[in-house]
Amino acid sequence: MRIERITPPRKEVPQQEEVDLTLMDPLLQKYKDRKGNMIPLLQGTQDIYGYLPKAAFARIHEVTGLELNEMYGVATFYAQFRLVPAGKHIVKMCHGTACHVQSVTAITDEILDTLQVKDGETTGDGLFTVETVACLGCCSLAPVMMIGEETYGKLTPKQAVKIIREIRRSENN
C-alpha cells in the first residue's frame, strides 16, 4: 500500500520593502563579538524596523558569522519576533482561562470579522495586526484585549468593535 504525502499549499510571502541596513550598524558594532548575541541582535533589529527584514538576517550573518538557519530557527520559535511588518496598532486578544470562560472567542471572532483578517494578520491599510495570546495577566478584567500599551477589560463583542472603530476614525482624521 502506497501512502501519498499531502502537502499544504504554500503561502505567498509578501514582498518586503527595501530597508536601510546602515541603521543596524551601531547594534552590530555593540554585539558582533559578544557571546550569546543572537537574541539581542534579533530584538534590536526588530526594534529598528518593527519586524525582521530578510535583508537584515543576511547583514547579521555577514558581520557576525551567525548562521542564517540558526537565526531563522530562533526567530520562528519565539513569538516575540515578526518576519513581516506589523500594523501600527497591535491588538492582543487574551485567550487565557479566565478570558476563555468569559467568551473571548466571540469577541475575537467579531474583531477579526470587522477587520476582515485572520489571527496574526495585518489589515490592508496597515493599521491593525490582531494576535491571540496565552495570557495578558489581567484575569480580574476578563475578557481582556490590549492595543499597544492600553488594556481594555470586561469587554463585550460590541464594545471591542467600538474601540477598534474609534481608533480607526482617529487615525483617519
Buried (B, 14 or more C-beta within 10 A) or exposed (E): EEEEEEEEEEEEEEEBEEBEBEEBEEBBEEBBEEEEBBBEBBBBBBEBBBBBBEBBBEBBBEBBEBEEEEBBEBBEEEEEBBBBBBBBBBBBBBBBEBBEEBBBBEBBBBBBEBBEBEBEBBBEEEBBBBBBBEEBEBBEBBBBBBBEEEBBBEBBBEBBBEBBEEBBEEEEE
